[in-house]
Amino acid sequence: MTGTRLQETADARLADAVRTVAGARGRGRRRSVLVGAALLAALVAVFAVSLSVGDMVMPLGKVVDTLFGGGDGGSRFVVLELRLPRALLAVLVGTGFGLSGAVFQSVLRNPLASPDIIGISAGASAVAVTAALLFQVSGLTLSASALVGSLVSGTAIYLLAWRQGVAGQRLVLIGIGVGTGLTSVVWYVMARSDTTDAQEAYLWLTGSLNGRSWNQMWPLLIALAVLLPLTALAARTLGPLQLGDDTAAGLGARVEPGRLALLGCAVALAGVATAAAGPVGFVAFVSAPIARRLVPRRGAALAHSALTGALLVLVADFAAQHLLPSVQLPVGVVTSIIGAPYLLLLLARANRVGSGG
């Protein structure tokens, strides 16, 4: 009888544990859905405001009417040709950078692993600025050169970091070194160029949506339509990879091919976003940490990071347009104001931990 009671007690404890775990998972899923819905609602709200507010303020009803084919010629021009492509581009650029940063930081398990920190954006900038200033390239060809630059720099960093596999810390350090060298190339080319051309290149280097139109929006939309499903497919191996290479291999994951696929998608996402708007600073760096704080214990939070990045760029661009009267700032200036203090805070925390403080 004693053995039977002990077995019943063990079964009851196991059932309680199962219910506790199931309850925690259920609460986590509900929070994840609610946070995702809140981010999406905020994105829609800011998007609507960005279409309504400007030198020509329009009621939201008139904006909606114009979007569905109504309105006069002036409102159609303002909404459909000036504000709508810029707002859509801000959302797409933020999505690309936010998702890219989340993948980099999750795969490499390092908060500094971001395309604008480890040289991916620097590669895009070096090739694009060289093409523009030395070969007078512009338009879609310039965007393509930025994409090629990001892919080449990403490949070079991966190969330099390869030592029977790729460790996150080694790739980050090599990426920072490569990025520094590529940045030197950018400034050398600008110093040898005409002052007016160099000023235009500098504006692009800050990351700007000023003057962007449908010509930049459509290629980015098509690229993301391909890259987002590929990233979701590659992300099936992300969970095991976050547990470490040995554990992931023990679970049957193909460690190096899975890591390479994820990093390739992340590089391409950062590349197409940079090609459309320039290297908008710190969006990829801060989107994932914000998303993970909103949905703790939900892993990489890729979808939430993408939504956070889209919302961040859209809000920053709205502020860049209206923060100062009669002046439109590059969106990268505003995102840098947000991201730079976070980088300093992260480095200060790492310094305290490293020194035992």
MIBALO-351782 format. One record per residue (C-alpha): y, x, z; residue in one letter. Coordinates in nm, 3 decimals. Each point is the difference from the previous one (the first is absolute). Example, Ala and Ser with C-alpha at 12.3 -4.5 7.8 and 13.67 -1.06 7.14 Angstrom:
# residues 2
+---------+---------+---------+---+
:       y :       x :       z : r :
+---------+---------+---------+---+
:  -0.450 :   1.230 :   0.780 : A :
:   0.344 :   0.137 :  -0.066 : S :
+---------+---------+---------+---+
//
This chain:
# residues 357
+---------+---------+---------+---+
:       y :       x :       z : r :
+---------+---------+---------+---+
:   0.000 :   0.000 :   0.000 : M :
:   0.235 :   0.284 :   0.080 : T :
:  -0.055 :   0.148 :  -0.347 : G :
:   0.072 :  -0.338 :  -0.159 : T :
:   0.326 :  -0.038 :   0.194 : R :
:   0.107 :   0.351 :  -0.098 : L :
:  -0.071 :  -0.079 :  -0.365 : Q :
:   0.197 :  -0.325 :   0.024 : E :
:   0.292 :   0.188 :   0.159 : T :
:  -0.006 :   0.265 :  -0.273 : A :
:  -0.010 :  -0.269 :  -0.269 : D :
:   0.294 :  -0.180 :   0.159 : A :
:   0.203 :   0.320 :   0.017 : R :
:  -0.082 :   0.076 :  -0.363 : L :
:   0.106 :  -0.349 :  -0.103 : A :
:   0.327 :   0.040 :   0.193 : D :
:   0.063 :   0.333 :  -0.170 : A :
:  -0.067 :  -0.151 :  -0.341 : V :
:   0.239 :  -0.288 :   0.073 : R :
:   0.265 :   0.243 :   0.122 : T :
:  -0.026 :   0.215 :  -0.313 : V :
:  -0.001 :  -0.306 :  -0.225 : A :
:   0.305 :  -0.137 :   0.181 : G :
:   0.187 :   0.331 :  -0.035 : A :
:  -0.083 :   0.017 :  -0.370 : R :
:   0.110 :  -0.359 :  -0.047 : G :
:   0.333 :   0.068 :   0.174 : R :
:   0.046 :   0.311 :  -0.211 : G :
:  -0.063 :  -0.192 :  -0.323 : R :
:   0.237 :  -0.279 :   0.104 : R :
:   0.272 :   0.251 :   0.085 : R :
:  -0.057 :   0.179 :  -0.329 : S :
:   0.037 :  -0.325 :  -0.196 : V :
:   0.308 :  -0.107 :   0.197 : L :
:   0.172 :   0.338 :  -0.039 : V :
:  -0.080 :   0.004 :  -0.372 : G :
:   0.140 :  -0.351 :  -0.039 : A :
:   0.314 :   0.096 :   0.196 : A :
:   0.056 :   0.308 :  -0.216 : L :
:  -0.047 :  -0.205 :  -0.315 : L :
:   0.239 :  -0.270 :   0.125 : A :
:   0.261 :   0.262 :   0.088 : A :
:  -0.044 :   0.157 :  -0.343 : L :
:   0.055 :  -0.334 :  -0.173 : V :
:   0.306 :  -0.072 :   0.215 : A :
:   0.166 :   0.335 :  -0.070 : V :
:  -0.091 :  -0.032 :  -0.368 : F :
:   0.175 :  -0.337 :  -0.017 : A :
:   0.308 :   0.137 :   0.177 : V :
:   0.014 :   0.298 :  -0.236 : S :
:   0.011 :  -0.241 :  -0.296 : L :
:   0.271 :  -0.212 :   0.161 : S :
:   0.243 :   0.254 :   0.146 : V :
:   0.225 :   0.231 :  -0.197 : G :
:   0.339 :   0.010 :  -0.165 : D :
:  -0.087 :  -0.346 :  -0.128 : M :
:  -0.149 :  -0.194 :   0.292 : V :
:  -0.235 :  -0.282 :  -0.103 : M :
:  -0.157 :  -0.277 :   0.205 : P :
:  -0.376 :   0.035 :   0.027 : L :
:  -0.050 :  -0.327 :  -0.184 : G :
:   0.193 :   0.131 :  -0.299 : K :
:  -0.206 :   0.319 :   0.005 : V :
:  -0.325 :  -0.198 :  -0.006 : V :
:   0.135 :  -0.220 :  -0.278 : D :
:   0.095 :   0.309 :  -0.201 : T :
:  -0.344 :   0.156 :   0.050 : L :
:  -0.159 :  -0.312 :  -0.150 : F :
:   0.220 :  -0.004 :  -0.309 : G :
:   0.312 :  -0.182 :   0.123 : G :
:   0.346 :   0.128 :   0.081 : G :
:   0.280 :   0.113 :  -0.227 : D :
:   0.016 :   0.321 :  -0.201 : G :
:   0.179 :   0.194 :   0.272 : G :
:  -0.247 :  -0.088 :   0.275 : S :
:  -0.297 :   0.073 :  -0.229 : R :
:   0.141 :   0.344 :  -0.081 : F :
:   0.071 :   0.086 :   0.363 : V :
:  -0.331 :  -0.127 :   0.138 : V :
:  -0.244 :   0.073 :  -0.281 : L :
:   0.144 :   0.321 :  -0.142 : E :
:   0.167 :   0.170 :   0.299 : L :
:  -0.148 :  -0.113 :   0.330 : R :
:  -0.356 :  -0.115 :  -0.074 : L :
:  -0.134 :   0.320 :  -0.165 : P :
:   0.162 :   0.212 :   0.269 : R :
:  -0.149 :  -0.207 :   0.283 : A :
:  -0.344 :  -0.006 :  -0.163 : L :
:   0.019 :   0.374 :  -0.056 : L :
:   0.089 :   0.055 :   0.367 : A :
:  -0.308 :  -0.200 :   0.104 : V :
:  -0.230 :   0.186 :  -0.239 : L :
:   0.137 :   0.344 :   0.089 : V :
:  -0.037 :  -0.074 :   0.372 : G :
:  -0.354 :  -0.127 :  -0.054 : T :
:  -0.097 :   0.316 :  -0.186 : G :
:   0.151 :   0.239 :   0.254 : F :
:  -0.120 :  -0.198 :   0.303 : G :
:  -0.359 :  -0.017 :  -0.121 : L :
:   0.001 :   0.363 :  -0.111 : S :
:   0.119 :   0.120 :   0.339 : G :
:  -0.258 :  -0.213 :   0.183 : A :
:  -0.284 :   0.143 :  -0.209 : V :
:   0.117 :   0.360 :   0.044 : F :
:   0.044 :  -0.030 :   0.376 : Q :
:  -0.331 :  -0.180 :   0.050 : S :
:  -0.214 :   0.225 :  -0.220 : V :
:   0.148 :   0.324 :   0.133 : L :
:   0.041 :  -0.135 :   0.357 : R :
:   0.342 :   0.158 :   0.030 : N :
:   0.331 :  -0.186 :   0.052 : P :
:   0.181 :   0.263 :  -0.210 : L :
:  -0.222 :  -0.067 :  -0.303 : A :
:   0.249 :  -0.182 :  -0.218 : S :
:   0.080 :   0.059 :  -0.370 : P :
:   0.361 :   0.084 :   0.077 : D :
:  -0.106 :   0.255 :   0.264 : I :
:  -0.296 :   0.174 :  -0.165 : I :
:   0.146 :   0.071 :  -0.343 : G :
:  -0.106 :  -0.295 :  -0.218 : I :
:   0.353 :  -0.134 :  -0.038 : S :
:   0.127 :   0.355 :  -0.039 : A :
:  -0.234 :   0.049 :  -0.295 : G :
:   0.127 :  -0.317 :  -0.165 : A :
:   0.359 :   0.109 :   0.063 : S :
:  -0.050 :   0.353 :  -0.136 : A :
:  -0.151 :  -0.114 :  -0.329 : V :
:   0.241 :  -0.292 :  -0.045 : A :
:   0.313 :   0.203 :   0.074 : V :
:  -0.117 :   0.285 :  -0.225 : T :
:  -0.075 :  -0.244 :  -0.282 : A :
:   0.334 :  -0.176 :   0.041 : A :
:   0.227 :   0.302 :   0.035 : L :
:  -0.168 :   0.251 :  -0.229 : L :
:  -0.149 :  -0.226 :  -0.266 : F :
:   0.235 :  -0.301 :   0.021 : Q :
:  -0.287 :  -0.243 :   0.064 : V :
:   0.087 :  -0.352 :   0.114 : S :
:  -0.137 :  -0.353 :   0.030 : G :
:  -0.374 :  -0.061 :   0.011 : L :
:  -0.070 :   0.359 :  -0.099 : T :
:   0.181 :   0.117 :   0.312 : L :
:  -0.203 :  -0.243 :   0.213 : S :
:  -0.320 :   0.128 :  -0.160 : A :
:   0.101 :   0.360 :   0.075 : S :
:   0.050 :  -0.092 :   0.368 : A :
:  -0.348 :  -0.156 :   0.010 : L :
:  -0.154 :   0.307 :  -0.163 : V :
:   0.179 :   0.222 :   0.250 : G :
:  -0.142 :  -0.191 :   0.297 : S :
:  -0.353 :   0.011 :  -0.142 : L :
:   0.017 :   0.373 :  -0.077 : V :
:   0.143 :   0.089 :   0.341 : S :
:  -0.257 :  -0.218 :   0.174 : G :
:  -0.283 :   0.165 :  -0.191 : T :
:   0.134 :   0.348 :   0.076 : A :
:   0.034 :  -0.074 :   0.371 : I :
:  -0.354 :  -0.141 :   0.015 : Y :
:  -0.150 :   0.303 :  -0.175 : L :
:   0.194 :   0.246 :   0.216 : L :
:  -0.118 :  -0.182 :   0.314 : A :
:  -0.365 :  -0.008 :  -0.109 : W :
:  -0.233 :   0.199 :   0.223 : R :
:  -0.343 :  -0.163 :  -0.033 : Q :
:   0.191 :  -0.323 :   0.055 : G :
:   0.357 :  -0.088 :   0.090 : V :
:   0.130 :  -0.003 :   0.358 : A :
:   0.303 :  -0.216 :   0.067 : G :
:   0.206 :   0.259 :   0.186 : Q :
:  -0.059 :   0.268 :  -0.262 : R :
:   0.098 :  -0.236 :  -0.285 : L :
:   0.318 :  -0.102 :   0.183 : V :
:   0.105 :   0.360 :   0.062 : L :
:  -0.071 :   0.103 :  -0.358 : I :
:   0.179 :  -0.311 :  -0.124 : G :
:   0.310 :   0.082 :   0.202 : I :
:   0.000 :   0.353 :  -0.143 : G :
:  -0.047 :  -0.121 :  -0.358 : V :
:   0.268 :  -0.264 :   0.051 : G :
:   0.246 :   0.262 :   0.123 : T :
:  -0.064 :   0.214 :  -0.305 : G :
:   0.042 :  -0.294 :  -0.237 : L :
:   0.323 :  -0.101 :   0.172 : T :
:   0.131 :   0.351 :  -0.065 : S :
:  -0.080 :  -0.051 :  -0.369 : V :
:   0.202 :  -0.323 :   0.002 : V :
:   0.308 :   0.166 :   0.151 : W :
:  -0.027 :   0.300 :  -0.234 : Y :
:  -0.007 :  -0.225 :  -0.307 : V :
:   0.293 :  -0.203 :   0.132 : M :
:   0.201 :   0.315 :   0.071 : A :
:  -0.048 :   0.114 :  -0.362 : R :
:   0.099 :  -0.337 :  -0.147 : S :
:   0.323 :  -0.172 :  -0.092 : D :
:   0.182 :  -0.144 :   0.302 : T :
:   0.000 :  -0.358 :  -0.129 : T :
:  -0.371 :   0.009 :  -0.085 : D :
:  -0.078 :   0.157 :   0.338 : A :
:   0.188 :  -0.277 :   0.180 : Q :
:  -0.206 :  -0.264 :  -0.183 : E :
:  -0.319 :   0.186 :   0.088 : A :
:   0.108 :   0.020 :   0.364 : Y :
:   0.054 :  -0.378 :   0.006 : L :
:  -0.354 :  -0.050 :  -0.130 : W :
:  -0.135 :   0.243 :   0.260 : L :
:   0.140 :  -0.211 :   0.283 : T :
:  -0.201 :  -0.300 :  -0.121 : G :
:   0.209 :  -0.275 :  -0.152 : S :
:  -0.039 :  -0.353 :  -0.139 : L :
:   0.357 :  -0.010 :  -0.130 : N :
:   0.008 :  -0.109 :  -0.363 : G :
:  -0.376 :  -0.065 :  -0.016 : R :
:  -0.116 :  -0.273 :  -0.236 : S :
:  -0.313 :  -0.160 :  -0.146 : W :
:  -0.066 :   0.324 :  -0.190 : N :
:  -0.098 :   0.170 :   0.328 : Q :
:  -0.161 :  -0.305 :   0.159 : M :
:  -0.266 :  -0.084 :  -0.260 : W :
:  -0.170 :   0.342 :  -0.018 : P :
:  -0.018 :   0.014 :   0.380 : L :
:  -0.143 :  -0.352 :   0.018 : L :
:  -0.270 :   0.085 :  -0.255 : I :
:  -0.084 :   0.324 :   0.181 : A :
:  -0.031 :  -0.174 :   0.337 : L :
:  -0.213 :  -0.275 :  -0.155 : A :
:  -0.250 :   0.275 :  -0.081 : V :
:   0.041 :   0.221 :   0.308 : L :
:  -0.010 :  -0.266 :   0.274 : L :
:  -0.354 :  -0.121 :  -0.087 : P :
:  -0.117 :   0.359 :  -0.042 : L :
:   0.139 :   0.090 :   0.342 : T :
:  -0.165 :  -0.304 :   0.158 : A :
:  -0.330 :   0.103 :  -0.160 : L :
:   0.031 :   0.360 :   0.117 : A :
:   0.102 :  -0.114 :   0.351 : A :
:  -0.356 :  -0.114 :   0.070 : R :
:  -0.076 :   0.358 :   0.109 : T :
:   0.317 :   0.031 :   0.209 : L :
:  -0.153 :  -0.134 :   0.320 : G :
:  -0.278 :   0.259 :   0.019 : P :
:   0.237 :   0.280 :  -0.107 : L :
:   0.228 :  -0.074 :   0.294 : Q :
:  -0.291 :   0.076 :   0.234 : L :
:  -0.028 :   0.357 :  -0.128 : G :
:  -0.197 :   0.164 :  -0.279 : D :
:  -0.324 :   0.049 :   0.193 : D :
:  -0.007 :  -0.355 :   0.131 : T :
:   0.091 :  -0.141 :  -0.341 : A :
:  -0.279 :   0.200 :  -0.165 : A :
:  -0.241 :  -0.121 :   0.269 : G :
:   0.095 :  -0.359 :  -0.084 : L :
:  -0.086 :   0.060 :  -0.364 : G :
:   0.353 :   0.034 :  -0.137 : A :
:   0.066 :   0.239 :  -0.288 : R :
:   0.265 :   0.196 :   0.183 : V :
:   0.165 :   0.222 :  -0.261 : E :
:  -0.015 :  -0.243 :  -0.296 : P :
:   0.134 :  -0.276 :   0.225 : G :
:   0.283 :   0.218 :   0.127 : R :
:   0.085 :   0.118 :  -0.351 : L :
:   0.013 :  -0.357 :  -0.133 : A :
:   0.230 :  -0.112 :   0.281 : L :
:   0.231 :   0.300 :  -0.033 : L :
:   0.011 :  -0.047 :  -0.376 : G :
:   0.108 :  -0.362 :   0.041 : C :
:   0.260 :   0.099 :   0.261 : A :
:   0.146 :   0.271 :  -0.225 : V :
:   0.018 :  -0.240 :  -0.294 : A :
:   0.167 :  -0.269 :   0.214 : L :
:   0.265 :   0.243 :   0.118 : A :
:   0.042 :   0.132 :  -0.353 : G :
:   0.065 :  -0.336 :  -0.168 : V :
:   0.237 :  -0.104 :   0.280 : A :
:   0.191 :   0.327 :  -0.034 : T :
:   0.010 :  -0.039 :  -0.377 : A :
:   0.166 :  -0.340 :   0.036 : A :
:   0.261 :   0.072 :   0.267 : A :
:  -0.004 :   0.368 :   0.084 : G :
:  -0.141 :   0.153 :   0.321 : P :
:   0.117 :  -0.267 :   0.248 : V :
:  -0.028 :   0.193 :   0.324 : G :
:  -0.206 :  -0.087 :   0.309 : F :
:  -0.131 :  -0.341 :  -0.117 : V :
:  -0.355 :   0.129 :  -0.033 : A :
:   0.046 :   0.195 :   0.323 : F :
:   0.100 :  -0.288 :   0.232 : V :
:  -0.163 :  -0.309 :  -0.156 : S :
:  -0.352 :   0.064 :   0.126 : A :
:   0.098 :   0.086 :   0.361 : P :
:   0.210 :  -0.318 :   0.019 : I :
:  -0.286 :  -0.207 :  -0.141 : A :
:  -0.256 :   0.151 :   0.238 : R :
:   0.224 :  -0.080 :   0.297 : R :
:   0.025 :  -0.359 :  -0.119 : L :
:  -0.379 :  -0.030 :  -0.037 : V :
:  -0.154 :   0.249 :   0.247 : P :
:  -0.371 :   0.078 :  -0.021 : R :
:  -0.021 :  -0.131 :  -0.359 : R :
:  -0.070 :   0.335 :  -0.163 : G :
:   0.216 :   0.118 :  -0.288 : A :
:   0.178 :  -0.338 :  -0.041 : A :
:   0.046 :   0.063 :  -0.371 : L :
:   0.122 :  -0.348 :  -0.095 : A :
:   0.243 :  -0.010 :   0.292 : H :
:   0.129 :   0.348 :  -0.092 : S :
:   0.065 :  -0.113 :  -0.357 : A :
:   0.189 :  -0.308 :   0.123 : L :
:   0.195 :   0.211 :   0.249 : T :
:   0.098 :   0.246 :  -0.272 : G :
:   0.111 :  -0.282 :  -0.230 : A :
:   0.208 :  -0.160 :   0.274 : L :
:   0.151 :   0.334 :   0.103 : L :
:   0.116 :   0.089 :  -0.352 : V :
:   0.131 :  -0.351 :  -0.068 : L :
:   0.201 :  -0.006 :   0.325 : V :
:   0.122 :   0.357 :  -0.055 : A :
:   0.112 :  -0.079 :  -0.354 : D :
:   0.183 :  -0.311 :   0.116 : F :
:   0.176 :   0.209 :   0.264 : A :
:   0.075 :   0.270 :  -0.257 : A :
:   0.172 :  -0.257 :  -0.221 : Q :
:   0.203 :  -0.174 :   0.271 : H :
:   0.036 :   0.241 :   0.292 : L :
:   0.326 :   0.148 :  -0.130 : L :
:   0.253 :  -0.205 :  -0.198 : P :
:   0.031 :   0.093 :  -0.368 : S :
:  -0.263 :   0.276 :   0.038 : V :
:  -0.368 :  -0.014 :  -0.094 : Q :
:  -0.199 :   0.264 :   0.183 : L :
:  -0.335 :   0.129 :  -0.128 : P :
:  -0.280 :  -0.175 :   0.183 : V :
:  -0.145 :   0.338 :   0.099 : G :
:   0.305 :   0.068 :   0.217 : V :
:  -0.073 :  -0.309 :   0.210 : V :
:  -0.375 :   0.066 :   0.029 : T :
:   0.074 :   0.358 :   0.104 : S :
:   0.224 :  -0.128 :   0.279 : I :
:  -0.303 :  -0.195 :   0.123 : I :
:  -0.269 :   0.262 :  -0.062 : G :
:   0.165 :   0.327 :   0.103 : A :
:   0.027 :  -0.089 :   0.373 : P :
:  -0.367 :  -0.104 :  -0.002 : Y :
:  -0.098 :   0.337 :  -0.149 : L :
:   0.200 :   0.183 :   0.269 : L :
:  -0.160 :  -0.214 :   0.270 : L :
:  -0.347 :   0.072 :  -0.138 : L :
:   0.065 :   0.374 :  -0.009 : L :
:   0.142 :  -0.007 :   0.353 : A :
:  -0.310 :  -0.178 :   0.129 : R :
:  -0.227 :   0.248 :  -0.178 : A :
:   0.197 :   0.288 :   0.151 : N :
:  -0.039 :  -0.143 :   0.352 : R :
:  -0.373 :  -0.047 :  -0.048 : V :
:  -0.038 :   0.349 :  -0.148 : G :
:   0.184 :   0.160 :   0.290 : S :
:  -0.181 :  -0.198 :   0.257 : G :
:   0.309 :  -0.201 :   0.090 : G :
+---------+---------+---------+---+
//
